[in-house]
């Protein structure tokens, strides 16, 4: 069965086929659908529940015993464990069938939420569930997605009806770290994917001691997500099976941030980027002078400082209004996600907002689109009045109305004074937001708006490159700039040997420098002699970078194994050695795929550098050094020159 239309007919919902076709939903997309997505499609409550249950069943039936198994591997994971509060008491006072139904409802709701956040439901143990983030593929914000899921579960579970009318509660534990995970032969029935190591045990222990409707996290998870969520310090606790006290924090709620990493950005020094700031300042002066909009595309690899540049731009003009729309990898299939979240923030619509419909009506009334048309569309998109009658307009007409509303909204804000509009991580923009951004970009010249768009790609995903006024491609720090950055970040408390190690490992990437410096400072704080040689060799990849680096590897697909083998060979390698180890031809396509996707880049020096001791060489071989940003170019004449992208994890 490969037709969603046929599947909808089989579950008794054939009338929804047109909606799914218009939204371009295929079987790969089904597992990503959430209750909110179905609301946005205009699906009523009854069919929504039926769809979510059918999608959950479809996901569980897709992994049959004896099918393709996921290989066992070491991975950085964030693991969430959730359990019903007082499940033993429920089991003792409820009829077994009632308790079974209650447990199934709990697990079904939580599993649906987990899938909507991109989590992998590994198994159920009684009335507890375990969700993995970072498997089978990692994302840069695995830990953040786990905490968002935990908060959604805590908000949803009390709404589940119980047979005796009591209020259902949940306890959640979240832990992050290195595990061995995969499909294990001989695993218990119904449980094929197992994670081994201390992390799943720690998540279970944290869950067991959590207060009702509490979310307890370990230190690793806290360190990774502290800038995105508000926490309460629980303190050190002795947990069964762990030799020393475990420091625990309780997640409370997300932090409202105008800029990504706002807290971290304030505490790190600004090095370089003067010419880029000056270029943006020139554009801003032009916007204020003639009232015509301008667009700047700011591109660069992960961790290069795109968000920091936006933050500094906003801070350089404190009296100016700035809007920030953030795209996110977890919401690439959520229609209009960055724009709807921005609208809610600016209008002031939250879960606790009294009369949110009145705020929405006030915001929409500024548009030339009549409220009778715009309100039914936006009340569904923002879930302000879930039971409000949906719009009867065709999808194309609704799309046009949405574009006009946002255009009018920006124009109104700009009428009070020149406006800055930042769009972060455009490489992750969802299709609907891409169309809207394209419309806004080509119309921005009509009013005083400076549109700044950041992306990891050199061309816009929303295809408005012809409207871009200036393209700023950020490069890595020079060694002098990197040394200044480390000195300022560490306060000069690191030895010259450690600093040299950091500069070699990070190779000019500001984020790598920052995190490695922080890791080195922590290591030095626990050492009796911070300058000892051991500190130089012990600086490893911080937890905060592990998911980002693994995400880049996972996106390589089948070529990932080649990149991992290259990492084992060393920071310097030649294609002949690599091809011999993995059993591929040196002239094959694997190294070209690696070069195209980032981990391996051509080295212009490869043809004349002497190979290090222990490396194989041969006719036309050569050794291969990690490339600087400015060294990227064509491979050597025989096509064998390549080097891996700098990666702090590699020796």
N, C-alpha and C positions, 0 to 999 in steps of 0.2 A: 504494500500500500504506500504510494508515494504522492497522493493527492489529498491536500487538506480539505478540499471540497467533499471528497468521498468520506473522509474521516468525520467531518461535521455531520454528514447524513447518517453515518453509523451510530453516532451518539444522540441522534434525534434533534439536531440543531441545524438543519440544512438552510434555514432562512438567514443564517449569519454568514453564508458563503461570500456574498458580495462585499460585506464589510471587510472580511479577511483578504479578499483579492485586492480591494482598493488600498488596504494598508500594507500590501506586499508581504504578508505573513506566510512563511513556508514552515516545513517541519523543523528546520534548524532554529527557527525563531520561536516556535511554540513553547519550548522549555523555558524561555526567557520572559514569557508574558506574566505580568503581575495583575493583581486585582485592579490597581490604578490604571494599567494599560487598557484593560477591558472596559473600565469606566470611560476612558477617553474615546473608545470606539463606539460608545453609546449602547453597550450591552446591559440589559436590565439585571437586577440582582439575582433572580432565579437562574437564568442561563449562565451568569458569571460563576456562580457556585458550581454548577454542573461542569462548566468548562475547566475550572481549576482542578476539580477532582479527576476529570478525564485526562488532563495533562499530566497530573501526578501519576496516574496509572500507566500512562504511555511511557513516562520516564522509567518507572520501575520494571516494565516489561521489556525495555530495550536492552537490559543487561541480563541475559539469560546464562545459566551455568553452561560451561563448555564453549562459550563464545570467545571472541578476542579478549585477551586479558591485558590489563595495563601493566607494563613492566615495573618491577620493584625498583625504586630509586631513592636517593637521599634528596630531600626537598625542605625548603623553609616554609612552614605552614603556620597559619593561625587556626586554632581549633576551638569551636564553640560547643559546649555541652549544656543542654537544657533539660530540666526535669520538673514534673508537677510537684507543687508543695503539698505535703500531706497525702501522697498517693497511697500509702499503706492504710491510712484511716479511711480514704475513699473506698478502697478495696474491701475493707472489713464491714462497712455499713451499707454499701450498695449491692444490688443484685449483680452477679457476675456479668450478665449481658449488658446491664447499664454501665458498669465500670469499663467493660471492653469498648463500648460505643464512645464513652467519654475519652478514653485513651486514644482511640483512633481519630477522633475529631481533633484532639490536641496535636497529635503528630501530623495529621493532614494539613492543618492550618500552619503549623510551624514549618513544615517542609515546603509548602507553597511560598511562604515568605522567604525561605532560604534560597529557593531557586530564583526568585525575583531579584535577590541581591547577588546572584552569581555564585552562591555557595554550593558545595557538593555534599549532599546528604549521604554520609558513609554508611551509617547503620542505626538501628534502633536497639536499645537494651531495655526491655520492659517498657516503661512509659518515658524513657529518656531518649533523646536523639543527639547524634553527633554530626556536626557540620564542619567540613573542611574548606578553608579558603587558601588558595595556592595550589590546588589540585583539581583536575588534571593539568590545568594551566594556571600560571601565576599572573597576577595583576599588580600594579604598583601600589595599590591601596587595599591590599587584602585585609590588613588589620582594621582599617577604618570601616570597610564593608561589614566585617564581623560585628563591630560595635553598633553600626546602624541596624543590622539585623537583630541584635540583642534588644535594642530599644524598641523596635517594632514588635518583637515577640512580647515584651513586657506590656506594651500598650494593647495588644490584641487578645492575649490569653484571658484576662479578666472578663472579656465580652462573651466568652464561650459559656453557653447555658449548661448548668449541671442538673442532674435529676432531682437533687434535694434543694435546689435554689441557692446553694452557697456560692461564694465568690471564688473562682478558680485563681490560683497563683502559680508562679513559676520561679525557679532559681536558675541562674545562668553563671557558668564559669567560662572564661576565655583565656587561652594561653598561646604563646608564640614561641617558635624555636625550630631546631633541626630535627627531622624525623626520617624514618625509612617507611615509605608508603607504596602501596600498589595492590594488585589482586593476588591474594595469597592462596596457594593450593592447600586444601584441608581446612579452610576457614569454616566456622559454624554455618549451618544452613541459613541462607538469606543474607549472609554477610560475606562479601567477596573482597571488598576494599578495606584494608586494615592499615593503621598508622602505628608504628612502633617507636618507642622512645619515651622520654620523660614527659613530653608535652601533652599527649592525651591523658596521661595519669594526672598531671597537674590540673588540667581543665576539669576533670571529674572531681578532684579534691576541692577545687575552688567552688564548684557548683554545690557541693555537699554542705559547705559552711556558709554559703551566701544567705543573706536575710531574704524573706519572701519578697518577690519582685525586685530582687537585687541582682546586679551584674558585677561580679568580681573578676578582676583581671590581674595578670602577673606583671612583673616589672618590664619585661620585654614588650608586651602589648602596650603598656602605659607609655613607655618611651617613644614608641612609634606613632602613637595617636594623641599625645598630650596636647598638640596644637589644634586639634579638631574637636575635642570633647572636654567637658567639665568633669573633674573627678573629685572624689572625697578620699582622703588617705585613711585606709583601714589599719595600717601598721603591719608589723611582722607577725606572722602566725606560724606555729609549728604544725605541719601537715604530715599525716601518716605516710611513711615511705620516703620522706625527704629529711636529710641529715640536719640541715640548718633551717632557721626561720625563713619563710617566704614573704617578701614584701608585697602587700596586696592593696589595690586601689579599687574603688567602686565607681563605675561609669554612671554619670547622672544625666547629661543631656549634651547635644551638639553645641558648639560655640559659634555664635553668629559672627562671621568674618567677612569684611569687605574684600580683603586680599588673601590669596592663598598664603599659608605659612606666615601670617602676619606677625605672630609672636616671635618666631625664629628670625624673621627678617629684621626686626628691631634690634636683635642682639648680635647680629653679625656685621662685620665691617664692610663698607663699600669700597671696592678696589677697581680701578679702571672704569670703563664704560662712559668716560667723559664725552667722547665724540658722539656716542649714541644718544646720550641725554641731550646734548646740544642739538642734534638733528631733530629730535622730538620737540624740543623747545622752539625751534625755528618754525616747525609746522603749527604749533599752538599759537605762536604769534601771528602767523598768517591767517589762521581761522578767526582770531579775535579782530584782526584788522579789516578783513573784507566780508566776514560773515558767511563764507563758503566752507563746506566741510572738506576734510582731508582724511586720508587713510594711510596708515603705516603697518606693514607686515613685519613682525619681529620673529625670526626663525632661528633655530639652533637645536642641537642635540639635547637629550634629557640632562638636567642638572647644570646647564650652561649659564643660567641666570636670567631667563626671560621673565619670570614672575618678579624677581628682584628689581628688574628694570622698570616694570609697570609700577611697582610700589614706590620707587624713587621718583617717577614721573608724578604720581599723585601727591607725594609729599613735597615736591618742588613747587606746586601750585595749590597751597592749602585752601584758598578761598574759592576754588573751582569745584563745581559739581562733577562727581565721577560715578559712573555706573559700571559694575563689574558682573559679567555673565561668564560662568565657569562651565566648560564642557567636562565630562568625566567618562572614563572608560566603562564604568558600570551602567551608563545610561545612553550608550550609542544607539539603542533601539527604543528609547523613550521619547515620544514625540514632543518637541519643543521644550525639552527639559531645562536647558540653561535660561531660556527667556521666561518661562513660567515661574521658575524659582526667583529670578530677578524681579519680576512683576510683584510676586507675593512679598518679597522683602521691601520693595519700595512703597507698596500700598499699605503694608503693615498687616498682612493676613497671616496669622499663626493659628495653631490649634487652640490657643487660649483667647483669641481675639473675639470680643463680643460683637455681634451683628456683622460678621465678615461680608455678608451680601451687600450691606450698605456701603462699605468701603469699596467693594468691587464696582458697584453701580456708579459711585462718584468718579472712580478712575476711568471707567468706560465712557462716561458722559462727555469727556473732552474730545472724543473722536467724532469724525463725520459719519461714522457708521451708526445707524440708529440703535438704541438700547434694545429694541425688540428683536434685533438681529444678533447683536454682539453678546448680550447677556446669556442667552441659552448656550452659546458656544463656550464662553469662558467659565460659566458656572460648572459646566461639565469638566473642562480641562483642569480647573483648580479644585474640583470636588467641594465647592462651597455649599451647594445645595444638591446633594446626590440624587434626590428624588424629583428634581425639577425636570419638566418635560424637555427632552433633548431637541436640538435644532432639526428642522425638517429640510434644511438646505442640502444640496449635493455637496460632496466632499470638496470639489473644486471651488464652489462658492464660499464654503466655510474658510478654505485656505486664503482666498482673496480678502475676506473680511478680517481674518487674523492679521494678515500683513498690513492692511490699512490701519487697524487699531494700533499696532506697534509703531508704525510710521508716524501717526498722529500724536502718539504718546511722547515719542522722542522730540517731535517738533514743538510740542507744548513745553517740555522741560527746557529745551534750548531757547525758547522765547524769553525765559527769565535770565538768560546769560549763556555764553558759550559753554558747551557740554563736552566732557570727556566720556567716551564709551569704550571700555576694555572688554575684549572677548578672549578668554584664556583657553589654551589647548584646543585650538580649532581642528586639530587632526582627529579629535574624538567627537566631532559634532554629529548629531543625529540628522537623518535626511530632511525631516521637516524644518528643523532649525537651520539647516544649510540653505534651503530655499528662501527662508525668511531673511537670513543674513545677506544673501546675495541681493535680494530686493532692497534692503536697507543700504547696502554698500553702494549700489548704483544710484540711489536717491539721496545720499548723504550730502552731496555737493549743494543741495538746495537750502541747507540751514547750518548754523555754526556748531558743528560737531567734529571732534577729533576722534576717529575710530582707530583704536590700536588693537591689532589681532596678533596673538602669539601662536606659534605652531612649531612642531618638530620637522615639518616638511617645508620645502622651499617654495611650494605652490599651494594655494588655498584649496582646501577640500570643497568649499562651497563655490569655487570657480568664479571669483570676482577679481582675478589678478589684473585685468585691464583697468580696474578702477583704483588700484593701489598707487599712491603717490610716491612713497618711499619704501624700499625693502631693506631692512637692517638684519644682516646675517651675523649673529654673535659668534665670536671665535673663543677658543680656550685662552686661559691666561698664559702669558709668557712665564718663563721660570722666575723672573724677577717679581712679577705681579703675584705669582703663586706663593713665593717666599714671603712677600709682604702680607698676603692674606693669612697665611698660617701663623705668622708672628703676631698679627693683631688678634686673631681668633684665640690663640693660646695664651696671650699675655706675655709671651716670651718665656714661658715655663717649660718648653721642650728643648732637649739637647740638640745640637747641630746634627748629630747622627740620626736621630729620630725624624727631624725635619727633612733631611735628605731622603729618608725612606718614604715619607709621606709624599714628597714631590715626585718621586719616581713612580709610586703606585698610582697617584691620582692623575698625573700628566695633564695638569691644567684645567680639569673640570672643577668648577667651584664647589658644587655639592659634594663631590668626593673628598675634596680638600677639607671641607667643613666637618663632615662626618668622621673622617679618619683622624683629624685633629682632636675631635671630641673623644674618640675612642682611645687615642694615645694619652690624653690627659687623665682619663679614668684609669688606664693601666698604670700610669706613673703615680697616681694617688695611692694605689695599692702596693707600690714597690718601695722598698727601703732605700733604694738608690735610683731615682728617676733617670739618671744618665747612663745606667748600665746597658750593656750591649743587648741583653735579652729583650729590652723594650723595643729595640729597633726591629727585631725579627718577629715579635708577637703582635704587631699591629695588623689586624685582620679586618675583613669586611664587616662593618657594623650591621646589626639587625635591620636598621633603618634603610639600608641599601640592598639587602638580600632579595627582597621581593621584586624591586625594580630591575635588578640584574637578571633574575630568573625569568621575569616576564619577557625580556628581550630574547632570551634563549628559546622560550616556549614558542614564540612567534616564528621561529625558523622552520617549524614542522619537521620533516624527515631529516633535514640537514643539521638539526640540533646535535645529533650524535657525532657528526664530523667536528663541530665546534667544540664539543666536550673532549673529544680525543685530542684536538689541537691544544686545549688547555693543559692536558696531562703532559704533552711533549714539552711545553714550556712557553715562556713569553717570546722566545725566538724559535722559529721553525721554518722548514722549507716544505714545499708542496710534495716533493718526492718522498720525504719521510712520512708525511701525513697520508699520502696515497697508499704507501706500502702498508701502514698500520691498519687503515680502514678498508683496504682492498678495493680502492677505486683508481681510476686512471688519472694521472696528473693533469691531463688535458680535458678532464670531464667537467661537468657543469656544477658540481658541488661547491667548489671554491668560488665560482662566479656568483652562486646564490648567496654565499656568505658575504661576499664583497658587496652585493646589492643591498643586503639587509642590515649591514653594519658591523657585526662582530669581526669580520676580516676585511682589511682594506689593503689595496696595493701599496707596496713600498718602493719608492723610486731609488732607494739606496741598496736594495737587495742584491743587485747583480754584482756589486763590488765589495761587499763586506765579507770578512773572513768568518766562516761558520764557527760557533763556539764549540769547545771541546765536548765530545759526546754526541754531537749532531751529525746525522748522515749528510753527505754532500755528494755531488756527482756532476757529470757534465751538465752545465746549464742550471745547477742547483742554486746554492746561495743560502744565506741566513736571512731572517726576516725580523725586522724590528717593529715595535709598536709605533704606529704612525701618529704624528702630530696633526692637528686640524689642518694646518697649511700644507701638509705633505700628501694629502689625498690627491690622487691623480691616476694616470693610466698605469697598468701593470708593465713590468719590463717586457722587452721584446719577445721573449719566449713564453710569456704568459704565466710565469711561475712566481713572480714576486708578490708576496702577500704577507700581511701581518695582522695579528688580532687587535681589535679595538681595545684600548687600555681598560683593564678590569682589575680593581683592587684585590679581587680574590685570588688572582694568579700570582705564582711566585716569581 
